[in-house]
Amino acid sequence: MPLKIKAVGFTNLATEFFLIVFRKRGVLYWGQVNKHFFNPDNKNKYNTMNKDDLLPILIAVIMLLGCQENQPKTAATQEGTKGEISIIDPEAANILDSSATLETISKGFDWTEGPLYIKDGDFFLFSDIPANKVYKWKEGEGTTTYLTPSGNTGPPKLNSEQGSNALLLDPRGNLVLCQHGDRRMARMAAPLNNPKPVFVTLTDNYKGKRFNSPNDAVYHPNGDLYFTDPPYGFPEGIKDSAKELNFQGVYRLKPDGTLDVLTKDLKYPNGIALSPDNKFLYVASSDDSNYVWMQYELDANGLEKTQRIFYEVHAYEGKNLGAPDGMKINKAGYIFATGPEGVWVFNPGGKLIARIFTGQHTSNCAFSPDEKFLYMTCDDYIMRLRLKQ
């Protein structure tokens, strides 16, 4: 498979522009960018290139760096940017402090996801999907590799989101992973305090056809596992030749192995969460033409009874500021949903009451066990925010 390199296209090499090479979610990019604004997700300015073009590009970069000693940092690498908390409705003051500081507790990754706080051991786990690793962060000890490989146990896949995505605990306290590369829901066959890359498949196909790349998941107290299956794990996305299903589903896996499709309606189903009373299932749509959060009322059998758009952010489509993604719901029913520009906070009725601007594309979030902190996976950063109780 040829190496895929994408480029940002500009023609002006005046002082307002400079040449840059960077890696984003496992793919190498290069190009000239405006020094005042660098958005590595602006796909409209990318062009696929052959690996043979790499050498002249690198030569140009070296020559340019030799001529420009004092290049400004791009927005993607600036440090010390303070996050902003916007209180939209007074109700949010019960759970958020607008003067709280958004902390960066770890950085230097590729694309982080799957945040999970482990109470027994008091540590925090997260996936770096392109790196095919799960990392562990612990207060006072910092970040260490926890598990590798995490999502692809076969040969390495170039330019692919091959690792684990969401991490969660099953009702017995075992680590469960959404594995992109292996295209399955799997359980780690090792204790949390002695992790090993040995996995048991929970489910990997629907009617004999392999899943796309399970993305996010949530357990019902009765043991039912709900999960989403968009195509982000494929190098070519939804058009990849390895894709076997003709839809991207939201599924329910029962403890006895029965697999049901909750819905096939979403082109890119992503984050997923259950309400505290387990009556409603929320699913994020990260489709570039359909930025919404959906709410599904569940019937007595745990399947869709009714559905409605919980909240829409169509105004952000095409702006490359992030999309509806992972979410968590606290014990009081407040929904913390990652999306454009950070985290969107809703009350149970669907009213937007606050926003947390992280300054990064934000993929998911998780609470500490006591809900005193919100942990966020923000591109190559891990951030933390103290909450009110």
RODO-2510 file (C-alpha; in nm, 4 decimals, decimal comma):
residues 389
     n   res          X          Y          Z
     1     m     0,0000     0,0000     0,0000
     2     p     0,1524     0,3389    -0,0952
     3     l     0,2144     0,5929     0,1758
     4     k    -0,0542     0,8581     0,1650
     5     i     0,0591     1,2120     0,2206
     6     k    -0,1780     1,5047     0,2135
     7     a    -0,0850     1,8652     0,1574
     8     v    -0,2267     2,2069     0,2384
     9     g    -0,2241     2,4135    -0,0800
    10     f    -0,1097     2,7755    -0,0828
    11     t     0,1052     2,9640    -0,3329
    12     n     0,2200     3,2687    -0,1383
    13     l     0,5541     3,2342     0,0385
    14     a     0,5421     3,5892     0,1729
    15     t     0,5816     3,6614     0,5418
    16     e     0,2221     3,5690     0,6202
    17     f     0,2863     3,2046     0,5271
    18     f     0,5331     2,9338     0,6164
    19     l     0,5904     2,5719     0,5297
    20     i     0,5039     2,3032     0,7813
    21     v     0,5134     1,9251     0,8076
    22     f     0,2938     1,7572     1,0664
    23     r     0,1300     1,4278     1,1532
    24     k    -0,2407     1,4088     1,2247
    25     r    -0,4176     1,0904     1,3337
    26     g    -0,1484     0,8705     1,1864
    27     v    -0,1154     1,0558     0,8533
    28     l     0,1712     1,2866     0,7479
    29     y     0,0793     1,6267     0,6074
    30     w     0,2758     1,9182     0,4684
    31     g     0,2049     2,2568     0,3242
    32     q     0,2220     2,6323     0,3543
    33     v    -0,0048     2,7762     0,6198
    34     n    -0,0978     3,1184     0,7420
    35     k     0,1137     3,1807     1,0486
    36     h    -0,1827     3,3273     1,2338
    37     f    -0,4084     3,0286     1,1874
    38     f    -0,3283     2,6620     1,1446
    39     n    -0,6134     2,4131     1,1223
    40     p    -0,4850     2,0584     1,0530
    41     d    -0,8399     1,9339     0,9966
    42     n    -0,9243     2,1605     0,7027
    43     k    -0,9724     1,8740     0,4604
    44     n    -1,0848     2,1068     0,1827
    45     k    -0,7217     2,2153     0,1422
    46     y    -0,5645     1,8715     0,1399
    47     n    -0,4437     1,6833    -0,1666
    48     t    -0,3379     1,3189    -0,1773
    49     m     0,0222     1,2723    -0,2850
    50     n     0,2502     0,9810    -0,3650
    51     k     0,5362     0,8909    -0,1337
    52     d     0,7824     0,9805    -0,4139
    53     d     0,6974     1,3461    -0,3508
    54     l     0,8224     1,3260     0,0080
    55     l     1,1934     1,3890    -0,0586
    56     p     1,1583     1,7243    -0,2407
    57     i     0,9105     1,8359     0,0232
    58     l     1,1510     1,7595     0,3056
    59     i     1,4353     1,9343     0,1214
    60     a     1,2157     2,2419     0,0858
    61     v     1,1315     2,2310     0,4551
    62     i     1,4962     2,2108     0,5572
    63     m     1,5862     2,5034     0,3301
    64     l     1,2994     2,7104     0,4613
    65     l     1,3846     2,6415     0,8257
    66     g     1,7406     2,7408     0,7574
    67     c     1,6239     3,0812     0,6344
    68     q     1,3713     3,1490     0,9094
    69     e     1,5139     3,1251     1,2579
    70     n     1,2265     3,2782     1,4485
    71     q     0,9197     3,1025     1,3207
    72     p     0,6130     3,1614     1,5362
    73     k     0,4459     2,8612     1,6936
    74     t     0,1329     2,7439     1,5175
    75     a    -0,1972     2,7345     1,6982
    76     a    -0,1640     2,3570     1,7155
    77     t     0,1515     2,3790     1,9275
    78     q     0,0999     2,6918     2,1351
    79     e     0,1035     2,6275     2,5075
    80     g    -0,0696     2,8034     2,7897
    81     t    -0,3954     2,8727     2,6046
    82     k    -0,6595     2,9159     2,8727
    83     g    -0,9871     2,7372     2,8144
    84     e    -1,3048     2,9357     2,8427
    85     i    -1,6176     2,8268     3,0290
    86     s    -1,9322     2,9947     2,9056
    87     i    -2,2383     2,9873     3,1323
    88     i    -2,5394     3,0159     2,9029
    89     d    -2,8119     2,9476     3,1587
    90     p    -2,7953     3,0128     3,5369
    91     e    -2,8781     2,6447     3,5913
    92     a    -2,5207     2,5616     3,4842
    93     a    -2,3813     2,7452     3,7862
    94     n    -2,4853     2,4444     3,9936
    95     i    -2,2286     2,2219     3,8213
    96     l    -1,9728     2,4572     3,6619
    97     d    -1,7560     2,7428     3,7841
    98     s    -1,6924     2,9928     3,5047
    99     s    -1,3608     3,0914     3,6665
   100     a    -1,2283     2,7346     3,6905
   101     t    -0,8988     2,6603     3,5156
   102     l    -0,8775     2,4059     3,2387
   103     e    -0,5664     2,1987     3,3154
   104     t    -0,3506     2,0133     3,0647
   105     i    -0,2352     1,7035     3,2538
   106     s    -0,0693     1,5161     2,9668
   107     k     0,0249     1,5862     2,6045
   108     g     0,2280     1,4748     2,3065
   109     f    -0,0020     1,2086     2,1604
   110     d    -0,1548     1,1633     1,8165
   111     w    -0,5333     1,1398     1,8546
   112     t    -0,6661     1,0644     2,2027
   113     e    -0,9967     0,8962     2,2810
   114     g    -1,1686     0,6526     2,5156
   115     p    -1,1283     0,8294     2,8542
   116     l    -1,1994     0,6053     3,1534
   117     y    -1,1265     0,6645     3,5215
   118     i    -1,0536     0,3505     3,7227
   119     k    -1,1678     0,3879     4,0830
   120     d    -0,9880     0,0790     4,2092
   121     g    -0,6319     0,2028     4,1750
   122     d    -0,7219     0,5689     4,1292
   123     f    -0,5881     0,6132     3,7751
   124     f    -0,7067     0,7342     3,4382
   125     l    -0,6901     0,5456     3,1064
   126     f    -0,7182     0,6715     2,7501
   127     s    -0,6545     0,5477     2,3966
   128     d    -0,4169     0,6914     2,1405
   129     i    -0,5859     0,5424     1,8360
   130     p    -0,3196     0,5754     1,5612
   131     a    -0,0470     0,4629     1,8042
   132     n    -0,2442     0,1461     1,8878
   133     k    -0,1914     0,2065     2,2602
   134     v    -0,3745     0,2670     2,5843
   135     y    -0,2023     0,5033     2,8261
   136     k    -0,2346     0,5350     3,2015
   137     w    -0,2188     0,8634     3,3902
   138     k    -0,1983     0,8808     3,7685
   139     e    -0,1768     1,1882     3,9880
   140     g     0,1825     1,2422     4,0986
   141     e     0,3193     0,9752     3,8644
   142     g     0,2360     1,1067     3,5183
   143     t     0,1696     0,9057     3,2033
   144     t     0,2907     0,5570     3,1151
   145     t     0,2011     0,3019     2,8490
   146     y    -0,0690     0,0732     2,9875
   147     l    -0,1512    -0,1588     2,6969
   148     t    -0,0082    -0,2206     2,3503
   149     p    -0,1340    -0,3264     2,1056
   150     s    -0,4788    -0,2081     2,2050
   151     g    -0,6966    -0,2333     1,8962
   152     n    -0,5058    -0,3994     1,6166
   153     t    -0,3383    -0,7276     1,7090
   154     g    -0,2415    -0,8082     1,3503
   155     p     0,0154    -0,6500     1,1158
   156     p     0,0486    -0,2703     1,1479
   157     k    -0,1830    -0,0700     0,9252
   158     l    -0,0461     0,2447     0,7655
   159     n    -0,2482     0,5666     0,7752
   160     s    -0,5153     0,4021     0,9826
   161     e    -0,6929     0,4649     1,3094
   162     q    -0,6000     0,1122     1,4057
   163     g    -0,6012     0,1162     1,7853
   164     s    -0,8677     0,1020     2,0504
   165     n    -1,1256     0,3759     2,0753
   166     a    -1,3706     0,3700     2,3666
   167     l    -1,2731     0,1998     2,6912
   168     l    -1,5287     0,0910     2,9502
   169     l    -1,5819    -0,1569     3,2302
   170     d    -1,8311    -0,4404     3,2057
   171     p    -2,0596    -0,5203     3,5032
   172     r    -1,7873    -0,7453     3,6478
   173     g    -1,5217    -0,4764     3,6292
   174     n    -1,3325    -0,6094     3,3264
   175     l    -1,1854    -0,3734     3,0680
   176     v    -1,3810    -0,3722     2,7409
   177     l    -1,2435    -0,2061     2,4290
   178     c    -1,3859    -0,0859     2,0988
   179     q    -1,1138    -0,2157     1,8672
   180     h    -1,0800    -0,0433     1,5317
   181     g    -0,8106    -0,2605     1,3757
   182     d    -0,9607    -0,5937     1,4814
   183     r    -1,3123    -0,4616     1,4050
   184     r    -1,4712    -0,5984     1,7191
   185     m    -1,5877    -0,5444     2,0730
   186     a    -1,3410    -0,7218     2,2980
   187     r    -1,2665    -0,7848     2,6646
   188     m    -0,9126    -0,7790     2,7998
   189     a    -0,8408    -1,1228     2,9471
   190     a    -0,6230    -0,9854     3,2264
   191     p    -0,6811    -0,7945     3,5508
   192     l    -0,6744    -0,4150     3,5508
   193     n    -0,3654    -0,4091     3,7719
   194     n    -0,1712    -0,6412     3,5395
   195     p    -0,2800    -0,5541     3,1845
   196     k    -0,1874    -0,7754     2,8913
   197     p    -0,2817    -0,7562     2,5201
   198     v    -0,4852    -1,0745     2,5367
   199     f    -0,8455    -1,0327     2,4299
   200     v    -1,1720    -1,2235     2,4169
   201     t    -1,4093    -1,1349     2,1336
   202     l    -1,7543    -1,0267     2,2522
   203     t    -1,8879    -0,9703     1,9001
   204     d    -1,7257    -0,8977     1,5634
   205     n    -1,9923    -0,9368     1,2963
   206     y    -2,3545    -0,8846     1,2062
   207     k    -2,5086    -1,1773     1,0192
   208     g    -2,1669    -1,2966     0,9070
   209     k    -2,0393    -0,9579     0,7891
   210     r    -1,7614    -0,7956     0,9872
   211     f    -1,8200    -0,4701     1,1694
   212     n    -1,6707    -0,1486     1,0377
   213     s    -1,4799    -0,0225     1,3423
   214     p    -1,6669    -0,0135     1,6763
   215     n    -1,6274     0,3355     1,8124
   216     d    -1,8057     0,4014     2,1416
   217     a    -2,0078     0,1923     2,3841
   218     v    -2,2077     0,1969     2,7054
   219     y    -2,3383    -0,0753     2,9361
   220     h    -2,6929    -0,1008     3,0673
   221     p    -2,7043    -0,2257     3,4291
   222     n    -2,8661    -0,5495     3,3044
   223     g    -2,5521    -0,6298     3,1050
   224     d    -2,6740    -0,5168     2,7623
   225     l    -2,3966    -0,3487     2,5642
   226     y    -2,4889    -0,0664     2,3256
   227     f    -2,2259     0,0442     2,0739
   228     t    -2,1768     0,2437     1,7543
   229     d    -1,9996     0,1250     1,4396
   230     p    -1,8888     0,4036     1,2018
   231     p    -1,6159     0,3521     0,9374
   232     y    -1,3385     0,5640     1,0912
   233     g    -1,1054     0,2677     1,1342
   234     f    -1,0714     0,2155     0,7582
   235     p    -0,7870     0,3936     0,5745
   236     e    -1,0351     0,4947     0,3029
   237     g    -1,3257     0,5523     0,5391
   238     i    -1,6746     0,4732     0,4193
   239     k    -1,5496     0,3880     0,0683
   240     d    -1,2863     0,1384     0,1822
   241     s    -1,2860    -0,1896    -0,0119
   242     a    -1,2579    -0,3891     0,3132
   243     k    -1,5981    -0,2655     0,4291
   244     e    -1,8495    -0,5515     0,4382
   245     l    -2,1668    -0,3933     0,5777
   246     n    -2,3682    -0,1489     0,3695
   247     f    -2,4642     0,0590     0,6723
   248     q    -2,3171     0,2024     0,9907
   249     g    -2,5216     0,0751     1,2806
   250     v    -2,6003     0,1287     1,6441
   251     y    -2,6187    -0,2133     1,8104
   252     r    -2,7324    -0,3807     2,1298
   253     l    -2,5458    -0,6956     2,2420
   254     k    -2,7201    -0,9011     2,5120
   255     p    -2,5269    -1,1079     2,7684
   256     d    -2,6405    -1,4273     2,5937
   257     g    -2,4767    -1,3128     2,2674
   258     t    -2,7921    -1,1958     2,0883
   259     l    -2,7109    -0,8987     1,8658
   260     d    -2,9776    -0,6487     1,7582
   261     v    -2,9592    -0,3369     1,5407
   262     l    -3,1073    -0,0364     1,7152
   263     t    -3,0835     0,1867     1,4080
   264     k    -2,9208     0,2024     1,0648
   265     d    -3,0269     0,5599     1,0007
   266     l    -2,7074     0,7462     1,0904
   267     k    -2,4254     0,7687     0,8384
   268     y    -2,1629     0,8286     1,1081
   269     p    -2,2935     0,7213     1,4510
   270     n    -2,0353     0,8136     1,7102
   271     g    -2,0607     0,8870     2,0842
   272     i    -2,3200     0,7018     2,2913
   273     a    -2,4592     0,7303     2,6440
   274     l    -2,7541     0,6177     2,8582
   275     s    -2,9660     0,8382     3,0817
   276     p    -2,9410     0,7650     3,4566
   277     d    -3,2826     0,5939     3,4529
   278     n    -3,1771     0,3915     3,1429
   279     k    -3,4897     0,4973     2,9554
   280     f    -3,3112     0,7035     2,6898
   281     l    -3,0103     0,6340     2,4701
   282     y    -2,8171     0,9262     2,3216
   283     v    -2,6107     0,8955     2,0038
   284     a    -2,3928     1,1597     1,8391
   285     s    -2,3885     1,1982     1,4619
   286     s    -2,0504     1,3159     1,3327
   287     d    -2,1667     1,3174     0,9706
   288     d    -2,0282     1,6351     0,8070
   289     s    -2,3754     1,7077     0,6718
   290     n    -2,5716     1,6129     0,9836
   291     y    -2,4246     1,7406     1,3111
   292     v    -2,6849     1,6311     1,5643
   293     w    -2,7286     1,4462     1,8895
   294     m    -3,0111     1,1936     1,8749
   295     q    -3,2266     1,0712     2,1630
   296     y    -3,3835     0,7241     2,1460
   297     e    -3,6522     0,6226     2,3914
   298     l    -3,6084     0,2548     2,4711
   299     d    -3,8951     0,0090     2,5008
   300     a    -3,9293    -0,2711     2,7555
   301     n    -3,7017    -0,4902     2,5411
   302     g    -3,4267    -0,2284     2,5270
   303     l    -3,4835    -0,1369     2,1623
   304     e    -3,5950     0,1845     1,9958
   305     k    -3,9453     0,2988     2,0808
   306     t    -3,9260     0,6586     1,9604
   307     q    -3,6543     0,8898     1,8369
   308     r    -3,5990     1,2615     1,8126
   309     i    -3,3246     1,5114     1,7454
   310     f    -3,2042     1,6100     2,0904
   311     y    -2,9932     1,9019     1,9685
   312     e    -2,8480     2,0133     1,6349
   313     v    -2,5411     2,2171     1,5469
   314     h    -2,5751     2,2362     1,1690
   315     a    -2,4208     2,5848     1,1741
   316     y    -2,0817     2,4206     1,2425
   317     e    -2,0896     2,1850     0,9456
   318     g    -1,7985     2,2439     0,7106
   319     k    -1,6121     2,4696     0,9554
   320     n    -1,3629     2,2069     1,0776
   321     l    -1,4037     2,2942     1,4429
   322     g    -1,4942     1,9445     1,5553
   323     a    -1,8104     1,7353     1,5398
   324     p    -2,0540     1,5720     1,7842
   325     d    -1,8507     1,2931     1,9411
   326     g    -1,8204     1,1135     2,2753
   327     m    -2,0342     1,2067     2,5740
   328     k    -2,1027     1,1259     2,9369
   329     i    -2,4025     1,1858     3,1624
   330     n    -2,3624     1,2576     3,5314
   331     k    -2,5769     1,1174     3,8102
   332     a    -2,8101     1,4173     3,7981
   333     g    -2,8751     1,3662     3,4263
   334     y    -2,6667     1,6536     3,2882
   335     i    -2,5133     1,5661     2,9527
   336     f    -2,1516     1,6596     2,8770
   337     a    -2,1208     1,6111     2,5017
   338     t    -1,8028     1,6761     2,3076
   339     g    -1,8587     1,8609     1,9839
   340     p    -1,7519     2,1689     1,7895
   341     e    -1,4958     2,3754     1,9842
   342     g    -1,5087     2,1651     2,2996
   343     v    -1,7794     2,0343     2,5308
   344     w    -2,1497     2,1187     2,5191
   345     v    -2,3451     2,0870     2,8450
   346     f    -2,7190     2,0144     2,8344
   347     n    -2,9788     1,9672     3,1022
   348     p    -3,1936     1,6503     3,0816
   349     g    -3,4591     1,8398     2,8869
   350     g    -3,2218     1,9189     2,6035
   351     k    -3,1521     2,2808     2,6911
   352     l    -2,7984     2,4033     2,6288
   353     i    -2,6820     2,5531     2,9564
   354     a    -2,3032     2,5868     2,9152
   355     r    -2,0047     2,5347     2,6884
   356     i    -1,6438     2,4473     2,7635
   357     f    -1,4077     2,5802     2,4967
   358     t    -1,0938     2,3679     2,4982
   359     g    -0,9121     2,5246     2,2030
   360     q    -0,8677     2,1749     2,0556
   361     h    -1,0742     1,9204     1,8671
   362     t    -1,2301     1,7335     2,1566
   363     s    -1,3262     1,3699     2,1118
   364     n    -1,4618     1,2459     2,4450
   365     c    -1,4869     1,3025     2,8188
   366     a    -1,5226     1,1127     3,1450
   367     f    -1,5947     1,1895     3,5090
   368     s    -1,3871     1,0990     3,8082
   369     p    -1,5762     0,8502     4,0303
   370     d    -1,6877     1,1277     4,2658
   371     e    -1,7735     1,3570     3,9706
   372     k    -1,5461     1,6285     4,1047
   373     f    -1,3474     1,6375     3,7799
   374     l    -1,4216     1,6133     3,4106
   375     y    -1,1417     1,4590     3,2035
   376     m    -1,1303     1,5352     2,8312
   377     t    -0,9430     1,3847     2,5374
   378     c    -0,8549     1,6857     2,3235
   379     d    -0,6627     1,5866     2,0113
   380     d    -0,3072     1,5313     2,1392
   381     y    -0,3846     1,6636     2,4890
   382     i    -0,5516     1,5322     2,8020
   383     m    -0,7340     1,8082     2,9909
   384     r    -0,9095     1,8244     3,3253
   385     l    -1,1672     2,0595     3,4736
   386     r    -1,2818     2,0792     3,8344
   387     l    -1,6619     2,0661     3,8643
   388     k    -1,9019     2,1921     4,1269
   389     q    -2,1010     1,9450     4,3344
***
